[in-house]
Amino acid sequence: MAFSSSSGTARPGTVKNIESWEEFKEHFVKSKSKLVVLVFMAPWSEPWKLMKPVVETMASGLKSEAAEVWTISVDRFNMLGRLLRVEALPTFVLVKEHRAVARVIGVNREDLQSSIRKHLPPSSSPP
């Protein structure tokens, strides 16, 4: 599944592994106009291990100016996880203009792709 079109000049996206609160805040402030997919995960989580290649492939198909995918360890960011009601791994929280607009829980590739497609700007949606 590809999210970006070949006619665009945007570079494909990548998954950003957020390591600190400072890094989170810095990226969050800059991301207001983008769709941000927060991936709450844990490296030891078997469901996350299943979804990781799917998430990396999806991120590579996103136009970087339209969307970003960030992995956030629940071990490191447990307060943020509690604030956003993360109760299972992985949990995907889609954020647009600094507000949560959708949530996908678990190993559910189709729901994740559908939610991302729904919240991308029209010019970034697949044909």
OpenMM code with the backbone's topology and positions (N, CA, C; nanometers):
from openmm import Vec3, app, unit

residues = "MET ALA PHE SER SER SER SER GLY THR ALA ARG PRO GLY THR VAL LYS ASN ILE GLU SER TRP GLU GLU PHE LYS GLU HIS PHE VAL LYS SER LYS SER LYS LEU VAL VAL LEU VAL PHE MET ALA PRO TRP SER GLU PRO TRP LYS LEU MET LYS PRO VAL VAL GLU THR MET ALA SER GLY LEU LYS SER GLU ALA ALA GLU VAL TRP THR ILE SER VAL ASP ARG PHE ASN MET LEU GLY ARG LEU LEU ARG VAL GLU ALA LEU PRO THR PHE VAL LEU VAL LYS GLU HIS ARG ALA VAL ALA ARG VAL ILE GLY VAL ASN ARG GLU ASP LEU GLN SER SER ILE ARG LYS HIS LEU PRO PRO SER SER SER PRO PRO".split()
positions = [
    Vec3(0.0843, -0.1184, 0.0000),
    Vec3(0.0000, 0.0000, 0.0000),
    Vec3(0.0876, 0.1230, 0.0000),
    Vec3(0.0637, 0.2137, -0.0917),
    Vec3(0.1440, 0.3353, -0.0979),
    Vec3(0.0559, 0.4549, -0.0666),
    Vec3(0.1087, 0.5467, 0.0104),
    Vec3(0.0338, 0.6670, 0.0450),
    Vec3(0.0742, 0.7852, -0.0404),
    Vec3(0.1943, 0.7844, -0.0934),
    Vec3(0.2385, 0.8992, -0.1714),
    Vec3(0.2305, 0.8676, -0.3202),
    Vec3(0.2163, 0.9705, -0.4004),
    Vec3(0.2105, 0.9496, -0.5436),
    Vec3(0.3484, 0.9708, -0.6032),
    Vec3(0.3726, 0.9095, -0.7172),
    Vec3(0.5040, 0.9209, -0.7794),
    Vec3(0.5253, 1.0587, -0.8401),
    Vec3(0.4182, 1.1360, -0.8602),
    Vec3(0.4330, 1.2683, -0.9195),
    Vec3(0.4785, 1.3736, -0.8191),
    Vec3(0.4685, 1.3456, -0.6888),
    Vec3(0.5085, 1.4426, -0.5874),
    Vec3(0.6588, 1.4483, -0.5721),
    Vec3(0.7077, 1.5583, -0.5203),
    Vec3(0.8513, 1.5732, -0.5013),
    Vec3(0.8925, 1.5457, -0.3581),
    Vec3(0.7976, 1.5176, -0.2716),
    Vec3(0.8282, 1.4953, -0.1303),
    Vec3(0.9037, 1.3646, -0.1111),
    Vec3(0.9950, 1.3652, -0.0164),
    Vec3(1.0660, 1.2434, 0.0198),
    Vec3(0.9716, 1.1543, 0.0989),
    Vec3(0.9886, 1.0228, 0.0852),
    Vec3(0.9064, 0.9353, 0.1670),
    Vec3(0.9430, 0.9497, 0.3138),
    Vec3(0.8469, 0.9205, 0.4006),
    Vec3(0.8684, 0.9323, 0.5439),
    Vec3(0.9424, 0.8141, 0.6021),
    Vec3(0.9875, 0.8327, 0.7226),
    Vec3(1.0519, 0.7256, 0.7965),
    Vec3(0.9924, 0.7246, 0.9364),
    Vec3(1.0232, 0.6213, 1.0108),
    Vec3(0.9778, 0.6126, 1.1486),
    Vec3(1.0814, 0.6812, 1.2367),
    Vec3(1.0347, 0.7753, 1.3195),
    Vec3(1.1227, 0.8446, 1.4139),
    Vec3(1.1067, 0.7793, 1.5505),
    Vec3(1.2165, 0.7384, 1.6076),
    Vec3(1.2138, 0.6812, 1.7417),
    Vec3(1.2383, 0.7941, 1.8406),
    Vec3(1.1363, 0.8325, 1.9149),
    Vec3(1.1466, 0.9433, 2.0096),
    Vec3(1.2121, 0.8916, 2.1375),
    Vec3(1.3225, 0.9547, 2.1755),
    Vec3(1.4031, 0.9062, 2.2881),
    Vec3(1.3882, 0.9868, 2.4170),
    Vec3(1.3444, 1.1138, 2.4070),
    Vec3(1.3393, 1.1985, 2.5265),
    Vec3(1.2212, 1.2948, 2.5179),
    Vec3(1.1856, 1.3500, 2.6350),
    Vec3(1.0788, 1.4504, 2.6384),
    Vec3(1.1170, 1.5722, 2.5563),
    Vec3(1.2431, 1.6113, 2.5610),
    Vec3(1.2881, 1.7279, 2.4841),
    Vec3(1.2673, 1.7040, 2.3351),
    Vec3(1.3052, 1.5857, 2.2889),
    Vec3(1.2872, 1.5513, 2.1485),
    Vec3(1.1381, 1.5476, 2.1126),
    Vec3(1.0560, 1.4896, 2.1994),
    Vec3(0.9124, 1.4846, 2.1760),
    Vec3(0.8566, 1.6262, 2.1617),
    Vec3(0.8893, 1.7132, 2.2573),
    Vec3(0.8368, 1.8501, 2.2542),
    Vec3(0.8825, 1.9236, 2.1288),
    Vec3(1.0091, 1.9092, 2.0930),
    Vec3(1.0629, 1.9772, 1.9749),
    Vec3(0.9886, 1.9341, 1.8486),
    Vec3(0.9713, 1.8042, 1.8296),
    Vec3(0.9013, 1.7544, 1.7107),
    Vec3(0.7526, 1.7885, 1.7158),
    Vec3(0.6931, 1.7813, 1.8336),
    Vec3(0.5501, 1.8074, 1.8471),
    Vec3(0.5168, 1.9510, 1.8077),
    Vec3(0.5971, 2.0458, 1.8510),
    Vec3(0.5734, 2.1870, 1.8169),
    Vec3(0.5804, 2.2074, 1.6661),
    Vec3(0.6740, 2.1411, 1.6008),
    Vec3(0.6928, 2.1577, 1.4558),
    Vec3(0.5893, 2.0826, 1.3726),
    Vec3(0.5146, 1.9938, 1.4340),
    Vec3(0.4279, 1.9032, 1.3580),
    Vec3(0.2844, 1.9501, 1.3431),
    Vec3(0.2516, 2.0692, 1.3837),
    Vec3(0.1115, 2.1105, 1.3897),
    Vec3(0.0357, 2.0880, 1.2591),
    Vec3(0.0962, 2.1149, 1.1463),
    Vec3(0.0246, 2.1035, 1.0192),
    Vec3(0.0253, 1.9612, 0.9623),
    Vec3(0.0911, 1.8676, 1.0300),
    Vec3(0.1018, 1.7307, 0.9796),
    Vec3(0.0138, 1.6354, 1.0591),
    Vec3(-0.0137, 1.5220, 0.9971),
    Vec3(-0.0721, 1.4099, 1.0686),
    Vec3(0.0450, 1.3374, 1.1342),
    Vec3(0.0369, 1.3157, 1.2646),
    Vec3(0.1415, 1.2435, 1.3359),
    Vec3(0.0808, 1.1142, 1.3899),
    Vec3(0.1445, 1.0045, 1.3564),
    Vec3(0.1018, 0.8749, 1.4071),
    Vec3(0.1949, 0.8399, 1.5227),
    Vec3(0.1415, 0.8486, 1.6441),
    Vec3(0.2179, 0.8111, 1.7630),
    Vec3(0.2006, 0.6614, 1.7827),
    Vec3(0.3101, 0.5889, 1.7781),
    Vec3(0.3062, 0.4435, 1.7925),
    Vec3(0.3572, 0.4099, 1.9319),
    Vec3(0.2646, 0.3798, 2.0213),
    Vec3(0.3040, 0.3398, 2.1565),
    Vec3(0.3374, 0.1916, 2.1517),
    Vec3(0.4617, 0.1612, 2.1871),
    Vec3(0.5122, 0.0261, 2.1732),
    Vec3(0.6105, -0.0056, 2.2846),
    Vec3(0.6553, -0.1291, 2.2852),
    Vec3(0.7649, -0.1731, 2.3721),
    Vec3(0.8456, -0.2730, 2.2903),
    Vec3(0.9773, -0.2621, 2.2923),
    Vec3(1.0591, -0.3518, 2.2100),
    Vec3(1.0375, -0.4994, 2.2419),
    Vec3(0.9936, -0.5294, 2.3625),
    Vec3(0.9720, -0.6671, 2.4052),
    Vec3(0.8329, -0.7202, 2.3696),
    Vec3(0.7452, -0.6356, 2.3194),
    Vec3(0.6062, -0.6728, 2.2903),
    Vec3(0.5977, -0.7546, 2.1610),
    Vec3(0.5444, -0.8759, 2.1703),
    Vec3(0.5290, -0.9613, 2.0522),
    Vec3(0.4359, -0.8985, 1.9471),
    Vec3(0.3205, -0.8401, 1.9863),
    Vec3(0.2370, -0.7749, 1.8846),
    Vec3(0.3110, -0.6609, 1.8134),
    Vec3(0.3934, -0.5861, 1.8880),
    Vec3(0.4710, -0.4795, 1.8234),
    Vec3(0.5705, -0.5394, 1.7252),
    Vec3(0.6321, -0.6492, 1.7603),
    Vec3(0.7274, -0.7133, 1.6691),
    Vec3(0.6592, -0.7532, 1.5384),
    Vec3(0.5327, -0.7926, 1.5458),
    Vec3(0.4570, -0.8264, 1.4249),
    Vec3(0.4247, -0.7027, 1.3412),
    Vec3(0.3937, -0.5920, 1.4072),
    Vec3(0.3519, -0.4706, 1.3362),
    Vec3(0.4682, -0.3835, 1.2901),
    Vec3(0.5849, -0.3985, 1.3503),
    Vec3(0.6973, -0.3097, 1.3178),
    Vec3(0.7277, -0.3047, 1.1676),
    Vec3(0.7406, -0.4182, 1.0965),
    Vec3(0.7684, -0.4088, 0.9527),
    Vec3(0.6549, -0.3423, 0.8748),
    Vec3(0.5317, -0.3633, 0.9181),
    Vec3(0.4160, -0.3011, 0.8537),
    Vec3(0.4231, -0.1493, 0.8710),
    Vec3(0.4528, -0.1047, 0.9917),
    Vec3(0.4619, 0.0385, 1.0209),
    Vec3(0.5756, 0.1018, 0.9413),
    Vec3(0.6893, 0.0364, 0.9338),
    Vec3(0.8026, 0.0895, 0.8580),
    Vec3(0.7690, 0.1016, 0.7097),
    Vec3(0.6995, 0.0030, 0.6548),
    Vec3(0.6600, 0.0079, 0.5142),
    Vec3(0.5592, 0.1200, 0.4907),
    Vec3(0.4608, 0.1324, 0.5797),
    Vec3(0.3624, 0.2397, 0.5651),
    Vec3(0.4288, 0.3764, 0.5751),
    Vec3(0.5190, 0.3928, 0.6701),
    Vec3(0.5869, 0.5212, 0.6866),
    Vec3(0.6659, 0.5581, 0.5620),
    Vec3(0.7265, 0.4604, 0.4981),
    Vec3(0.8060, 0.4894, 0.3784),
    Vec3(0.7187, 0.5357, 0.2621),
    Vec3(0.5876, 0.5074, 0.2687),
    Vec3(0.4964, 0.5515, 0.1642),
    Vec3(0.4293, 0.6843, 0.1905),
    Vec3(0.4542, 0.7430, 0.3063),
    Vec3(0.3919, 0.8713, 0.3404),
    Vec3(0.4769, 0.9878, 0.2921),
    Vec3(0.4126, 1.0915, 0.2423),
    Vec3(0.4846, 1.2132, 0.2076),
    Vec3(0.5291, 1.2798, 0.3369),
    Vec3(0.6555, 1.3133, 0.3460),
    Vec3(0.7103, 1.3643, 0.4718),
    Vec3(0.6513, 1.4981, 0.5141),
    Vec3(0.6025, 1.5794, 0.4192),
    Vec3(0.5430, 1.7064, 0.4612),
    Vec3(0.3985, 1.6891, 0.5067),
    Vec3(0.3381, 1.5726, 0.4825),
    Vec3(0.1986, 1.5507, 0.5191),
    Vec3(0.1820, 1.4694, 0.6465),
    Vec3(0.2765, 1.3801, 0.6748),
    Vec3(0.2586, 1.2902, 0.7892),
    Vec3(0.3935, 1.2409, 0.8409),
    Vec3(0.3942, 1.2088, 0.9690),
    Vec3(0.5118, 1.1510, 1.0335),
    Vec3(0.4661, 1.0363, 1.1225),
    Vec3(0.5557, 0.9403, 1.1397),
    Vec3(0.5300, 0.8269, 1.2274),
    Vec3(0.6387, 0.8263, 1.3335),
    Vec3(0.5958, 0.8274, 1.4608),
    Vec3(0.6903, 0.8290, 1.5724),
    Vec3(0.6663, 0.7076, 1.6599),
    Vec3(0.7733, 0.6372, 1.6965),
    Vec3(0.7586, 0.5309, 1.7959),
    Vec3(0.7898, 0.5879, 1.9329),
    Vec3(0.7087, 0.5481, 2.0282),
    Vec3(0.7211, 0.5969, 2.1651),
    Vec3(0.7160, 0.4769, 2.2586),
    Vec3(0.8227, 0.4548, 2.3306),
    Vec3(0.8295, 0.3425, 2.4239),
    Vec3(0.7439, 0.3708, 2.5472),
    Vec3(0.6523, 0.2785, 2.5766),
    Vec3(0.5695, 0.2967, 2.6956),
    Vec3(0.6538, 0.2831, 2.8228),
    Vec3(0.7662, 0.2158, 2.8136),
    Vec3(0.8555, 0.2058, 2.9297),
    Vec3(0.9163, 0.3419, 2.9631),
    Vec3(0.9502, 0.4183, 2.8615),
    Vec3(1.0127, 0.5490, 2.8811),
    Vec3(0.9102, 0.6609, 2.8985),
    Vec3(0.7976, 0.6512, 2.8308),
    Vec3(0.6960, 0.7570, 2.8317),
    Vec3(0.5663, 0.7062, 2.8946),
    Vec3(0.5772, 0.6460, 3.0135),
    Vec3(0.4578, 0.5866, 3.0746),
    Vec3(0.3521, 0.6904, 3.1116),
    Vec3(0.3925, 0.8110, 3.1488),
    Vec3(0.2941, 0.9135, 3.1835),
    Vec3(0.2143, 0.9563, 3.0595),
    Vec3(0.2823, 0.9729, 2.9477),
    Vec3(0.2130, 1.0083, 2.8236),
    Vec3(0.1188, 0.8954, 2.7829),
    Vec3(0.1633, 0.7718, 2.7992),
    Vec3(0.0783, 0.6569, 2.7697),
    Vec3(-0.0474, 0.6560, 2.8551),
    Vec3(-0.0319, 0.6863, 2.9830),
    Vec3(-0.1496, 0.6919, 3.0712),
    Vec3(-0.2423, 0.8055, 3.0313),
    Vec3(-0.1846, 0.9201, 3.0000),
    Vec3(-0.2633, 1.0364, 2.9596),
    Vec3(-0.3480, 1.0058, 2.8356),
    Vec3(-0.2909, 0.9312, 2.7423),
    Vec3(-0.3614, 0.8979, 2.6186),
    Vec3(-0.4321, 0.7628, 2.6257),
    Vec3(-0.4444, 0.7076, 2.7474),
    Vec3(-0.5186, 0.5834, 2.7730),
    Vec3(-0.4667, 0.4650, 2.6915),
    Vec3(-0.3358, 0.4499, 2.6889),
    Vec3(-0.2761, 0.3355, 2.6213),
    Vec3(-0.2827, 0.2170, 2.7166),
    Vec3(-0.3594, 0.1154, 2.6774),
    Vec3(-0.3786, -0.0009, 2.7633),
    Vec3(-0.3347, -0.1305, 2.6978),
    Vec3(-0.2990, -0.1257, 2.5695),
    Vec3(-0.2537, -0.2436, 2.4972),
    Vec3(-0.1445, -0.2003, 2.3996),
    Vec3(-0.0617, -0.2959, 2.3596),
    Vec3(0.0474, -0.2660, 2.2671),
    Vec3(0.0323, -0.3494, 2.1402),
    Vec3(0.0620, -0.2871, 2.0285),
    Vec3(0.0842, -0.1445, 2.0112),
    Vec3(-0.0481, -0.0684, 2.0077),
    Vec3(-0.0419, 0.0584, 2.0439),
    Vec3(-0.1545, 0.1495, 2.0283),
    Vec3(-0.1081, 0.2634, 1.9396),
    Vec3(-0.1871, 0.2943, 1.8393),
    Vec3(-0.1561, 0.4002, 1.7433),
    Vec3(-0.2524, 0.5153, 1.7694),
    Vec3(-0.1987, 0.6315, 1.8035),
    Vec3(-0.2808, 0.7499, 1.8256),
    Vec3(-0.2477, 0.8474, 1.7135),
    Vec3(-0.3481, 0.8805, 1.6327),
    Vec3(-0.3284, 0.9738, 1.5233),
    Vec3(-0.3596, 1.1142, 1.5739),
    Vec3(-0.2639, 1.2048, 1.5529),
    Vec3(-0.2741, 1.3409, 1.6040),
    Vec3(-0.2678, 1.4372, 1.4865),
    Vec3(-0.3615, 1.5307, 1.4861),
    Vec3(-0.3662, 1.6331, 1.3821),
    Vec3(-0.3928, 1.7665, 1.4501),
    Vec3(-0.3115, 1.8665, 1.4178),
    Vec3(-0.3212, 1.9982, 1.4810),
    Vec3(-0.3213, 1.9864, 1.6330),
    Vec3(-0.2340, 1.8991, 1.6818),
    Vec3(-0.2102, 1.8766, 1.8252),
    Vec3(-0.3296, 1.8169, 1.8991),
    Vec3(-0.4187, 1.7496, 1.8268),
    Vec3(-0.5335, 1.6841, 1.8902),
    Vec3(-0.5423, 1.5404, 1.8412),
    Vec3(-0.5738, 1.4492, 1.9314),
    Vec3(-0.5941, 1.3096, 1.8931),
    Vec3(-0.7215, 1.3005, 1.8099),
    Vec3(-0.7104, 1.2436, 1.6897),
    Vec3(-0.8262, 1.2332, 1.6007),
    Vec3(-0.8692, 1.0887, 1.5765),
    Vec3(-0.7828, 0.9933, 1.6098),
    Vec3(-0.8176, 0.8521, 1.5915),
    Vec3(-0.7238, 0.7665, 1.6753),
    Vec3(-0.7676, 0.6429, 1.6965),
    Vec3(-0.6890, 0.5472, 1.7747),
    Vec3(-0.7113, 0.4084, 1.7147),
    Vec3(-0.6018, 0.3347, 1.6994),
    Vec3(-0.6078, 0.1966, 1.6532),
    Vec3(-0.5280, 0.1147, 1.7532),
    Vec3(-0.5848, 0.0050, 1.7974),
    Vec3(-0.5201, -0.0764, 1.9006),
    Vec3(-0.4869, -0.2139, 1.8453),
    Vec3(-0.3640, -0.2566, 1.8708),
    Vec3(-0.3231, -0.3931, 1.8392),
    Vec3(-0.2748, -0.4132, 1.6977),
    Vec3(-0.2698, -0.5399, 1.6591),
    Vec3(-0.2207, -0.5806, 1.5279),
    Vec3(-0.3386, -0.5740, 1.4315),
    Vec3(-0.3593, -0.4558, 1.3742),
    Vec3(-0.4744, -0.4340, 1.2884),
    Vec3(-0.4339, -0.3436, 1.1724),
    Vec3(-0.3641, -0.4023, 1.0776),
    Vec3(-0.3078, -0.3264, 0.9660),
    Vec3(-0.4147, -0.2538, 0.8856),
    Vec3(-0.5251, -0.3199, 0.8557),
    Vec3(-0.6288, -0.2577, 0.7727),
    Vec3(-0.6894, -0.1350, 0.8409),
    Vec3(-0.7209, -0.1455, 0.9701),
    Vec3(-0.7759, -0.0301, 1.0421),
    Vec3(-0.6753, 0.0843, 1.0483),
    Vec3(-0.5484, 0.0513, 1.0688),
    Vec3(-0.4456, 0.1556, 1.0741),
    Vec3(-0.4336, 0.2264, 0.9397),
    Vec3(-0.4269, 0.1510, 0.8318),
    Vec3(-0.4173, 0.2111, 0.6986),
    Vec3(-0.5395, 0.2966, 0.6682),
    Vec3(-0.6567, 0.2483, 0.7018),
    Vec3(-0.7804, 0.3217, 0.6781),
    Vec3(-0.7825, 0.4526, 0.7577),
    Vec3(-0.7435, 0.4465, 0.8836),
    Vec3(-0.7416, 0.5674, 0.9680),
    Vec3(-0.6416, 0.6700, 0.9166),
    Vec3(-0.5255, 0.6240, 0.8765),
    Vec3(-0.4246, 0.7169, 0.8227),
    Vec3(-0.4776, 0.7810, 0.6952),
    Vec3(-0.5319, 0.7003, 0.6049),
    Vec3(-0.5857, 0.7520, 0.4793),
    Vec3(-0.6930, 0.8573, 0.5050),
    Vec3(-0.7806, 0.8294, 0.6008),
    Vec3(-0.8917, 0.9192, 0.6330),
    Vec3(-0.8430, 1.0563, 0.6808),
    Vec3(-0.7300, 1.0598, 0.7501),
    Vec3(-0.6855, 1.1846, 0.8120),
    Vec3(-0.5723, 1.2547, 0.7363),
    Vec3(-0.5297, 1.1987, 0.6240),
    Vec3(-0.4300, 1.2676, 0.5410),
    Vec3(-0.4967, 1.3806, 0.4633),
    Vec3(-0.4230, 1.4850, 0.4327),
    Vec3(-0.4791, 1.5898, 0.3461),
    Vec3(-0.5147, 1.5285, 0.2100),
    Vec3(-0.6183, 1.5797, 0.1420),
    Vec3(-0.6622, 1.5219, 0.0154),
    Vec3(-0.5495, 1.5076, -0.0874),
    Vec3(-0.4603, 1.6020, -0.0941),
    Vec3(-0.3517, 1.5951, -0.1921),
    Vec3(-0.2501, 1.4851, -0.1608),
    Vec3(-0.2541, 1.4315, -0.0379),
    Vec3(-0.1598, 1.3273, 0.0009),
    Vec3(-0.2212, 1.1892, 0.0022),
    Vec3(-0.3511, 1.1810, -0.0216),
    Vec3(-0.4186, 1.0525, -0.0194),
    Vec3(-0.3853, 0.9745, -0.1460),
    Vec3(-0.3863, 0.8427, -0.1351),
    Vec3(-0.3583, 0.7612, -0.2528),
    Vec3(-0.4705, 0.7724, -0.3542),
    Vec3(-0.4411, 0.7467, -0.4789),
    Vec3(-0.5446, 0.7575, -0.5845),
    Vec3(-0.6542, 0.6568, -0.5650),
] * unit.nanometer
topology = app.Topology()
chain = topology.addChain("A")
for resn in residues:
    res = topology.addResidue(resn, chain)
    for name in ("N", "CA", "C"):
        topology.addAtom(name, app.Element.getBySymbol(name[0]), res)
